[in-house]
Amino acid sequence: MLSTYGGDENIFRAFQAGAMAYFLKDIKGQDLVDAIRAVHAGQRVVPPEIASQLAGRVPLTALSPREMEILTLVAKGKSNKEIAAELAISEARSGFTRAICSPSSAAAARAQAVSEAIRRGIIEVE
């Protein structure tokens, strides 16, 4: 797998889907050639920086599909009221991201939850 995304969740999902190697786009040409040959020979290739990210991977908490929808809408800048209206849920339910972090304020909790989800590759913002 050759990717621009280095988040631990992206890497984990690639290997879970059957990838035999995972490299970021900045890999040097000869290293890529060597990796292709190794994979062709049936070897798994995991560069140290990727292995380090996987080793430090904090398991993804079990977010429901609805919670993933809410988190994605939060990342798009929607307010709790807008999210509630769009998904036909209560406004209190749309504020679940406050429980993800230890909030000093609701705005900080939302920003922290979105930032962490994007960094880890849990969600992508268009």
C-alpha positions as CSV (number, residue, x, y, z in Angstrom):
1,M,0.0,0.0,0.0
2,L,1.3,3.4,-1.0
3,S,-0.5,6.2,0.7
4,T,-0.5,9.9,1.7
5,Y,-2.3,9.0,4.9
6,G,-0.2,8.0,7.9
7,G,-2.9,7.8,10.6
8,D,-2.8,4.7,12.7
9,E,-6.3,3.8,11.9
10,N,-5.6,4.0,8.1
11,I,-2.6,1.8,8.5
12,F,-4.4,-0.7,10.7
13,R,-7.3,-0.9,8.2
14,A,-4.9,-1.5,5.3
15,F,-3.3,-4.4,7.0
16,Q,-6.6,-5.7,8.1
17,A,-7.8,-5.7,4.5
18,G,-4.8,-7.7,3.4
19,A,-2.0,-5.3,2.6
20,M,1.5,-6.8,2.8
21,A,3.3,-3.5,3.1
22,Y,2.4,0.1,3.9
23,F,4.5,3.1,2.8
24,L,3.9,6.8,2.7
25,K,4.4,8.7,-0.6
26,D,7.8,10.1,0.4
27,I,9.5,6.7,0.2
28,K,12.7,6.7,-1.7
29,G,12.7,5.0,-5.1
30,Q,15.1,2.1,-4.3
31,D,13.3,1.4,-1.0
32,L,10.0,1.1,-3.0
33,V,11.6,-1.3,-5.5
34,D,13.0,-3.4,-2.7
35,A,9.6,-3.5,-0.9
36,I,7.9,-4.6,-4.1
37,R,10.4,-7.4,-4.6
38,A,10.0,-8.5,-1.0
39,V,6.1,-8.5,-1.2
40,H,6.3,-10.4,-4.5
41,A,8.4,-13.0,-2.6
42,G,5.6,-13.3,0.0
43,Q,7.2,-11.2,2.7
44,R,5.4,-8.6,4.8
45,V,7.2,-5.2,4.8
46,V,6.6,-2.8,7.6
47,P,9.0,0.2,7.9
48,P,10.0,1.2,11.4
49,E,8.0,4.4,11.4
50,I,4.8,2.5,10.4
51,A,5.5,-0.3,13.0
52,S,5.9,2.4,15.6
53,Q,2.5,3.9,14.8
54,L,0.8,0.5,14.9
55,A,2.5,-0.3,18.2
56,G,1.2,2.9,19.7
57,R,-2.3,2.5,18.3
58,V,-4.9,3.1,20.8
59,P,-7.8,0.8,19.9
60,L,-10.7,2.7,18.3
61,T,-13.5,3.0,20.8
62,A,-16.6,1.4,19.5
63,L,-18.4,4.3,17.9
64,S,-21.7,3.4,16.4
65,P,-22.5,4.3,12.8
66,R,-24.7,7.1,14.1
67,E,-21.9,8.5,16.3
68,M,-19.6,8.4,13.2
69,E,-22.2,10.4,11.3
70,I,-22.3,12.9,14.1
71,L,-18.6,13.2,14.4
72,T,-18.3,13.7,10.6
73,L,-20.9,16.5,10.7
74,V,-19.1,18.1,13.6
75,A,-15.9,18.1,11.5
76,K,-17.8,19.9,8.8
77,G,-18.6,22.7,11.2
78,K,-22.2,21.9,12.0
79,S,-23.7,23.0,15.3
80,N,-25.5,20.5,17.6
81,K,-28.8,22.1,16.6
82,E,-28.0,21.6,12.8
83,I,-26.8,18.0,13.4
84,A,-29.9,17.2,15.4
85,A,-32.2,18.6,12.6
86,E,-30.3,16.9,9.8
87,L,-30.3,13.5,11.5
88,A,-33.7,13.8,13.2
89,I,-32.2,13.2,16.7
90,S,-32.3,15.1,19.9
91,E,-29.9,18.0,20.3
92,A,-28.6,16.4,23.5
93,R,-27.6,13.3,21.5
94,S,-25.9,15.3,18.9
95,G,-23.5,16.6,21.5
96,F,-22.0,13.2,22.3
97,T,-18.5,14.5,21.4
98,R,-18.3,16.2,24.8
99,A,-18.0,12.8,26.3
100,I,-15.1,11.8,24.1
101,C,-12.7,14.3,25.7
102,S,-12.3,15.8,29.0
103,P,-13.8,19.1,28.1
104,S,-12.8,22.5,29.4
105,S,-15.5,23.8,27.2
106,A,-17.9,22.3,24.7
107,A,-16.1,24.0,21.8
108,A,-12.7,22.7,22.9
109,A,-14.1,19.2,23.3
110,R,-15.6,19.3,19.8
111,A,-12.4,20.5,18.3
112,Q,-10.3,18.0,20.1
113,A,-12.6,15.1,19.1
114,V,-12.5,16.1,15.5
115,S,-8.8,16.7,15.5
116,E,-8.1,13.3,17.0
117,A,-10.4,11.5,14.6
118,I,-8.8,13.2,11.6
119,R,-5.3,12.6,12.9
120,R,-5.9,8.9,13.4
121,G,-7.7,8.5,10.1
122,I,-11.0,7.6,11.7
123,I,-12.8,10.2,9.6
124,E,-11.9,12.3,6.6
125,V,-13.1,15.8,5.9
126,E,-13.8,16.8,2.3
